[in-house]
């Protein structure tokens, strides 16, 4: 954990130091590759975890309930806001 915070802090410091440069950093492609590799390794880590594989159905059902309740709550609030605003 301390390693991640250290790397994150170094990145912030480099960004602050280099923000006044005339040239912009052209790191879009390296950033994309880094994010894709990070997602891949996170997926590999999750896939290799026996506990997560055994509880995948439970996690999926909880996620589905959360999704439906979030959609219903958002739609209800938007409808009530629309009714209140149109009066």
N, C-alpha and C positions, 0 to 999 in steps of 0.2 A: 504494500500500500504506500509506503514511504517513497518507493521508487517511482510510482505513478505520479505522486504529488511533486516530486522533484523534477521529473520530465515535464510535467504540466507547467510548473513555475519557470523553468528554463525557456519554454516556448513563449510564455507571456513576456518575459524579459527581452527575448530576442525580437518579438513583435514590437515592443515599445522602443527598443533601440533602433530598429530599422524602419520605423514608420515615416520618418522625415526624409528618407532617401528619395532621389529624383526618379529612380527606376522602381517599378513595382515588381514584386516577386512573382515570377511566372511558374508557380508551383501547382497549378490546377491538376495536371495529370498525375503528379506524384502524390497529391492529396487524395485523389480518387483511388489510386492504387493502394494507398495506406488504409483508407476506410474499407475498401473491399477485403483486404487481407485481415483487418481487425474483425470484420463481421465473419469471415471464414473461420478464423481461429476461435472466435466465441462460439460459433455453431459446432465446431469440432469438440470443443470443451463440453458443451451442453450434451451433445450426442454421446459422448463417452461416459457420462455420468449415469450410473445404474439407477440411482434414486429418482432422477428426473424422468428417465424412460419408464420406470414403473408407475409414476404418478402423472403421466402425460394425459390420460383421460380425465382425471380430476382437474388438472390445470386447464385443460381445454374447456371443460364445462363451466368452470369458474369464469374463464375469459368470455365465454358466450353470454353468460348471465350479465357480466359487467358491460359487454357491448350493447345488449338489448336495453338494459336499464339506462345506459348513457344516451342512447338514441331516443328512447321514450322521454327521458327527462329534458333533453335539448329541444325536441319537437314540441313538447308541452309548454316549455318556457317561451319558445318562439311564438307559438300560437297565442298564448296569453299576452305577450308583449305586443303582438300585432293587433289583438283586440283592444288593448288599452290605448295604443297609439292611434288607432283609427277613429276613436270616439271624439 
